Amino acid sequence: MSDSSDDILTRPLGVDVPAPGPRAGLARLRARLQTLARSPRAVAAGVGGGVLTLLGLVLLLGDPKAGEPRVQLAITVRDVVPVAGRPASPDAVAANESAPAPKLQSSAVEVESASGVTVVRAGGSAAPAEAVVIRVPQADAPKLAPAPDPRLTERGRHGTLPKLGEGRIRPLDVYARPEEPGTGPRIAIVLTGLGVGQAATASAIVKLPPAVSLAFSPYGNDAERSAARARAFGHEILLQAPMEPFDFPDSDPGPQGLLTSAKPPENADRLAWAMSRFSGYVGVTNFMGAKFMADAAAFEPVLRDIAARGLGFLDDGTNARGVARDLLDKAKVPAARAEVVLDAVPRPEAIDRELARLEAQARTNGFALASGSAQPMTIERIARWSRELEGRGIRLVPASVALRGGKAMRVTKAD
């Protein structure tokens, strides 16, 4: 039988099929290849053959990395630039041979960014073409005592509170910034509103001379860390206590504000909350508070509490009336009042005029105390004004100078 089994099975019965031609042969070959492709054994055999072919090519070509991409780089050898006064080490030379040359800082902005050192630029904030002045802390600068001091703390309902230590040691004296020796007229400045704006707080801490005192709000999210950083930079600090203004509740000192309508124990608890927010302050200053400070019945217990804890009270001068002298005497609290509010009119030329007036008062009375708010404009004007202050024969001193000593209540006669 000459016909294959496949032809017998697929040929119609009773019909003569002509002899296969070239096209029929191709069709038959295609059908058989499709049958083989559907066979698992055939597929496995094909895969195995492909792997063997690939291995053969690898051995033949001699590429152990199987064609992994490669690139050739030229290494430029550069001379090592040694640091002044210190020879370059062999390790540094070897590292320099394979590392690219470091980018040189060509501007004051790049120098400040690369080094982390604060650069004070003459003539404003823009980087000048001439040399820049870098403020470097002096090695013999006065150091502030660590805070909190265990001798001057007690535990309260809201946290750690300041207290008068044994032997009547006061936080006012321990935490104060020492006054640098010298002669001539003195000026003290306290900047308020620190701790509630990170950018302004950081700017005031770094840009202002350490002798400028900083008052922190208890409402800051990171008040304790910010206050500690200010003291680390040499700034004496105060606590701002929120108090009721005349237009309350249109102007609101906040949820822990001291109010004339509150009973003394409630105001004492609110003050304790504010006092527990951070430590290391020499005294308390007001935030708003014109109405509260004018109410003797409400304010006197607060002043007595401040005095009993060894602190002072500083009126920031924003209230035209001020605190009655007999009230301060009755409470026996070290107190002072700012004579000049630098940014009552928040314009650069107005701030400069107030700074000039502050200098004139210092020359006349020997001492003058001013306050300002932690606004970028105020910080910049004070920083610029203070650069040549010593050359004009005037010294900056901390605000505690106005609170300490037997004549502390007479600001112009501060010891």
Secondary structure, DSSP 8 states (H G I E B T S, - for coil): --S-HHHHHHS-TT-------HHHHHHHHHHHHHHHHT-HHHHHHHHHHHHHHHHHHHHHHT-TTTT----------------TTS---HHHHHHHHHS-------SHHHHHHHH---EE-TTSSS--SS--EE----TT------SS-GGGEEE-SSSEEE--BTTTB-HHHHSS-------S-EEEEEEEEETS-HHHHHHHHHHS-TTSEEEE-TT-TTHHHHHHHHHHTT--EEEEEEE--TTTTTS---TT-B-TTS-HHHHHHHHHHHHTS----SEEEEEE-HHHHH-HHHHHHHHHHHHHTT-EEEE-S-SSS---HHHHHHHT--EEE-SEETTSS-SHHHHHHHHHHHHHHHHHHSEEEEEEE--HHHHHHHHHHHTTTGGGT-EEE-GGGGTSSTTTTSGGG--
